[in-house]
Amino acid sequence: GKVLIVDIWGTWCPPCRAEIPSFVKLQTEYGPQGLQIVGLNYENAENEAAAAELVTMFMQENGMNYPCAIGTEAIQQQVPNFEGFPTTMFIDRTGKVRAKVVGSHDYAFLEAIVKILLAEAAPPPAAPTDTPPAAPTDTPPAAPADTPPAAPTETPPADTGKTPTDTPPAGEGTPPTDAPTEPGK
C-alpha cells in the first residue's frame, strides 16, 4: 500500500551520490504520507561484508534515513533493459512499476513523480486469509429457478488477430500520466 522508490546505485558512482540528498529530503517530507525509499547497492568491493561496510559508512556520513541492501546479479536482471547507474524505479501502491529513470535527476523532477503516485488511492485492504470456514446450516439449498439465465447484453469485441494484454512489453514501464518527461526521451 505504499509508494516505493527503488534506487539502484553505488557509492563509487558520482551521479548516484549526487541524488542522495534528494532522496533523504523526499523520505523526510513524504514518508509520513506513504512513501518508502529503498537503496539497492552495487559496490566495487572484494566481498559482501566489505560492500556492506562501505554502504554503512556512506549512509552514516550522509544522514541517509532509508534502508539500503546489497544488490545481486539476479535482482539486477529483473530490471527490464537495465542501462546503468543510477537507475530509479517508482512503484505505485499496487506494486506496479510506473516509471523507471536512468541517471541523476533534480529534486523537483523526483518530487513530481512522487506527488502523482501518492495522490492515487490506496488499494483496499486484502481480506484476512486465516478466517475459519462458515459453520454448516440446517437450511437446504434453494431450488433452481425454472427460468434460463439472461443472455449477455454486451457485444464481444471484433477479432483483430491480436491477443489482448494489460501489461506493457518488457522494459516499457507505464509512466504516470502527469509525470515530467526527460528531455530527449
C-alpha positions as CSV (number, residue, x, y, z in Angstrom):
1,G,0.0,0.0,0.0
2,K,3.0,2.4,0.0
3,V,4.6,4.2,-2.9
4,L,8.1,2.8,-3.3
5,I,11.2,4.2,-4.8
6,V,13.9,1.7,-5.5
7,D,17.2,3.4,-6.2
8,I,19.9,1.1,-7.8
9,W,23.2,2.8,-7.0
10,G,26.8,2.6,-5.8
11,T,29.0,4.7,-3.5
12,W,31.6,4.8,-6.3
13,C,29.1,6.5,-8.7
14,P,29.2,10.3,-8.7
15,P,25.7,10.8,-10.2
16,C,24.4,8.3,-7.7
17,R,25.9,10.2,-4.7
18,A,24.5,13.4,-6.1
19,E,20.9,12.2,-5.8
20,I,21.2,11.0,-2.2
21,P,20.3,14.4,-0.6
22,S,17.1,14.5,-2.7
23,F,16.1,11.0,-1.6
24,V,16.8,11.9,2.1
25,K,14.6,15.0,1.6
26,L,11.8,13.0,-0.1
27,Q,11.8,10.4,2.6
28,T,11.6,13.1,5.3
29,E,8.9,15.0,3.5
30,Y,6.7,12.2,2.1
31,G,7.4,9.2,4.3
32,P,4.6,10.1,6.7
33,Q,2.2,10.2,3.6
34,G,3.2,6.6,2.5
35,L,6.5,6.9,0.6
36,Q,9.3,4.4,1.2
37,I,12.7,4.6,-0.4
38,V,15.0,1.6,-0.6
39,G,18.5,1.7,-2.0
40,L,20.0,-1.4,-3.7
41,N,23.8,-1.0,-3.7
42,Y,26.2,-2.5,-6.2
43,E,29.7,-1.9,-4.9
44,N,33.2,-2.5,-6.2
45,A,34.4,-4.4,-3.1
46,E,36.2,-7.7,-2.6
47,N,33.2,-9.3,-0.8
48,E,29.7,-8.7,0.5
49,A,31.0,-7.8,4.0
50,A,33.3,-5.1,2.6
51,A,30.5,-3.8,0.4
52,A,28.2,-3.6,3.4
53,E,30.8,-1.7,5.4
54,L,31.2,0.8,2.5
55,V,27.5,1.4,2.3
56,T,27.0,1.6,6.1
57,M,29.8,4.2,6.4
58,F,28.4,6.2,3.5
59,M,24.8,6.1,4.9
60,Q,26.1,7.4,8.3
61,E,28.2,10.2,6.8
62,N,25.3,11.4,4.6
63,G,22.5,11.1,7.1
64,M,20.5,8.6,5.0
65,N,17.1,7.9,6.5
66,Y,16.0,4.9,4.4
67,P,17.3,1.3,4.2
68,C,19.8,0.0,1.8
69,A,20.7,-3.5,0.8
70,I,23.4,-5.1,-1.3
71,G,22.0,-5.9,-4.7
72,T,22.7,-9.2,-6.5
73,E,23.0,-10.0,-10.2
74,A,19.7,-11.9,-10.0
75,I,17.9,-8.7,-8.7
76,Q,19.6,-6.5,-11.4
77,Q,18.4,-8.9,-14.1
78,Q,14.8,-8.3,-13.0
79,V,15.1,-4.7,-14.1
80,P,13.9,-4.5,-17.7
81,N,16.5,-3.0,-20.0
82,F,18.9,-2.1,-17.2
83,E,21.1,0.7,-18.6
84,G,23.3,1.9,-15.8
85,F,23.8,3.6,-12.5
86,P,21.8,5.2,-11.0
87,T,18.5,3.6,-12.1
88,T,15.5,4.6,-10.1
89,M,12.1,2.8,-10.2
90,F,8.9,4.4,-9.0
91,I,6.4,1.7,-7.8
92,D,2.8,2.6,-7.1
93,R,0.7,1.5,-4.2
94,T,-0.4,-1.7,-6.0
95,G,3.2,-2.8,-6.7
96,K,3.3,-1.8,-10.4
97,V,6.4,-0.1,-11.7
98,R,5.1,3.2,-13.1
99,A,8.3,4.9,-14.1
100,K,12.0,4.0,-14.5
101,V,14.6,6.7,-14.9
102,V,18.3,6.4,-15.5
103,G,20.9,9.0,-14.4
104,S,20.8,11.7,-11.8
105,H,17.7,13.9,-11.6
106,D,17.0,17.0,-9.6
107,Y,14.7,17.1,-6.6
108,A,11.8,18.8,-8.4
109,F,11.7,16.0,-11.1
110,L,11.7,13.2,-8.4
111,E,9.2,15.0,-6.3
112,A,6.7,15.5,-9.2
113,I,6.5,11.7,-9.7
114,V,6.2,11.0,-6.0
115,K,3.3,13.6,-5.7
116,I,1.4,11.9,-8.6
117,L,1.8,8.4,-7.1
118,L,0.9,9.5,-3.6
119,A,-2.3,11.2,-4.8
120,E,-3.6,7.9,-6.2
121,A,-6.0,6.0,-3.9
122,A,-4.5,3.1,-1.9
123,P,-5.8,-0.3,-2.8
124,P,-8.5,-1.8,-0.5
125,P,-7.1,-3.9,2.3
126,A,-6.9,-7.6,1.5
127,A,-9.4,-9.9,3.2
128,P,-8.0,-12.0,6.0
129,T,-6.9,-15.4,4.9
130,D,-7.0,-17.2,8.2
131,T,-10.8,-16.9,8.7
132,P,-12.3,-20.3,9.6
133,P,-15.0,-21.5,7.1
134,A,-18.6,-20.8,7.9
135,A,-20.5,-23.3,10.0
136,P,-22.9,-25.5,8.1
137,T,-26.6,-24.7,8.5
138,D,-29.7,-26.9,8.6
139,T,-31.3,-24.9,5.8
140,P,-31.5,-26.9,2.5
141,P,-30.1,-25.2,-0.6
142,A,-32.6,-23.2,-2.7
143,A,-34.3,-24.9,-5.6
144,P,-33.1,-23.8,-9.0
145,A,-35.3,-21.4,-10.9
146,D,-37.2,-22.5,-13.9
147,T,-36.1,-19.6,-16.0
148,P,-33.0,-19.7,-18.1
149,P,-30.2,-17.2,-17.4
150,A,-30.4,-13.9,-19.3
151,A,-28.4,-13.6,-22.4
152,P,-25.3,-11.3,-22.3
153,T,-26.1,-7.8,-23.3
154,E,-22.6,-6.8,-24.4
155,T,-21.3,-7.5,-27.9
156,P,-17.9,-9.1,-27.8
157,P,-15.1,-7.1,-29.4
158,A,-14.3,-7.8,-33.1
159,D,-11.4,-10.3,-33.6
160,T,-8.4,-8.1,-34.5
161,G,-6.0,-11.0,-34.7
162,K,-4.1,-9.6,-31.7
163,T,-4.0,-11.1,-28.2
164,P,-5.3,-8.6,-25.7
165,T,-2.9,-7.7,-22.9
166,D,-3.0,-5.3,-19.9
167,T,0.7,-5.3,-19.4
168,P,3.3,-3.4,-21.4
169,P,6.0,-5.2,-23.3
170,A,9.1,-6.0,-21.2
171,G,11.1,-2.9,-20.5
172,E,8.3,-0.4,-21.1
173,G,7.0,0.9,-17.8
174,T,3.8,2.9,-17.8
175,P,4.8,6.3,-16.5
176,P,2.3,8.3,-14.6
177,T,0.2,10.4,-17.0
178,D,1.3,13.7,-15.3
179,A,4.9,12.7,-14.8
180,P,7.6,15.0,-16.0
181,T,9.4,13.7,-19.1
182,E,13.1,13.6,-19.6
183,P,14.4,15.8,-22.3
184,G,15.4,13.9,-25.4
185,K,13.5,10.7,-24.4
